[in-house]
Amino acid sequence: MEIETAADILAELGNPIRLKVVRLLVKAGRDGVPVGRIQAELAIPSSTLSHHLNHLKSVGLIKQRREHTTLWCVMHYELLEGAIAFLTNECCFGLSTETLKTETVPAEHAA
């Protein structure tokens, strides 16, 4: 993956609402989730959700399909895996597993 592509993907994942959408879609599996269910689960206005879905679509992280009157969102797993692999292979290359496990995360960034 090119660094620009990875940066674009990671930038879109940097928004909490978009990250929640991605988490929901990943957990849903390859069948995807209807947009209405995403909206209900996140409890946000449809216009707000549409804005965030467009951001995720713009970098290819999600795909959409229409079935009759229902719009479905599906995660593009390969692209997400590519971004994760980029971080692991390009940014963490040469670091030992022990180093990665023992590094501390500042409290304000801890989950």
Contacts in CASP RR format, 6 or more apart in sequence:
PFRMAT RR
TARGET T0000
AUTHOR 0000-0000-0000
METHOD contacts of the structure
MODEL  1
MEIETAADILAELGNPIRLKVVRLLVKAGRDGVPVGRIQAELAIPSSTLS
HHLNHLKSVGLIKQRREHTTLWCVMHYELLEGAIAFLTNECCFGLSTETL
KTETVPAEHAA
1 82 0 8 1.000
1 83 0 8 1.000
1 85 0 8 1.000
1 86 0 8 1.000
3 86 0 8 1.000
3 90 0 8 1.000
5 59 0 8 1.000
6 82 0 8 1.000
6 83 0 8 1.000
6 86 0 8 1.000
6 87 0 8 1.000
6 90 0 8 1.000
8 59 0 8 1.000
9 59 0 8 1.000
9 60 0 8 1.000
9 61 0 8 1.000
9 79 0 8 1.000
9 80 0 8 1.000
9 83 0 8 1.000
10 83 0 8 1.000
10 87 0 8 1.000
12 18 0 8 1.000
12 55 0 8 1.000
12 56 0 8 1.000
12 58 0 8 1.000
12 59 0 8 1.000
12 61 0 8 1.000
13 19 0 8 1.000
13 22 0 8 1.000
13 61 0 8 1.000
13 83 0 8 1.000
15 52 0 8 1.000
15 55 0 8 1.000
17 42 0 8 1.000
17 44 0 8 1.000
17 48 0 8 1.000
17 52 0 8 1.000
18 52 0 8 1.000
18 55 0 8 1.000
18 56 0 8 1.000
20 42 0 8 1.000
21 38 0 8 1.000
21 42 0 8 1.000
21 49 0 8 1.000
21 52 0 8 1.000
21 53 0 8 1.000
21 56 0 8 1.000
21 62 0 8 1.000
21 73 0 8 1.000
22 56 0 8 1.000
22 61 0 8 1.000
22 62 0 8 1.000
22 75 0 8 1.000
22 80 0 8 1.000
24 33 0 8 1.000
24 38 0 8 1.000
24 41 0 8 1.000
24 42 0 8 1.000
25 32 0 8 1.000
25 33 0 8 1.000
25 38 0 8 1.000
25 62 0 8 1.000
25 73 0 8 1.000
25 74 0 8 1.000
25 75 0 8 1.000
26 75 0 8 1.000
26 77 0 8 1.000
26 80 0 8 1.000
28 75 0 8 1.000
29 75 0 8 1.000
30 74 0 8 1.000
30 75 0 8 1.000
30 77 0 8 1.000
31 72 0 8 1.000
31 74 0 8 1.000
32 72 0 8 1.000
32 73 0 8 1.000
32 74 0 8 1.000
32 75 0 8 1.000
33 72 0 8 1.000
33 73 0 8 1.000
34 70 0 8 1.000
34 71 0 8 1.000
34 72 0 8 1.000
34 73 0 8 1.000
35 46 0 8 1.000
35 49 0 8 1.000
35 53 0 8 1.000
35 64 0 8 1.000
35 70 0 8 1.000
35 71 0 8 1.000
35 72 0 8 1.000
35 73 0 8 1.000
36 46 0 8 1.000
38 49 0 8 1.000
38 53 0 8 1.000
38 73 0 8 1.000
39 45 0 8 1.000
39 46 0 8 1.000
39 49 0 8 1.000
42 49 0 8 1.000
53 62 0 8 1.000
53 64 0 8 1.000
53 73 0 8 1.000
56 62 0 8 1.000
57 63 0 8 1.000
57 64 0 8 1.000
59 79 0 8 1.000
60 76 0 8 1.000
60 79 0 8 1.000
61 75 0 8 1.000
61 76 0 8 1.000
61 79 0 8 1.000
61 80 0 8 1.000
62 73 0 8 1.000
62 74 0 8 1.000
62 75 0 8 1.000
62 76 0 8 1.000
63 73 0 8 1.000
63 74 0 8 1.000
63 76 0 8 1.000
64 71 0 8 1.000
64 72 0 8 1.000
64 73 0 8 1.000
64 74 0 8 1.000
65 71 0 8 1.000
65 72 0 8 1.000
65 74 0 8 1.000
66 72 0 8 1.000
92 100 0 8 1.000
END
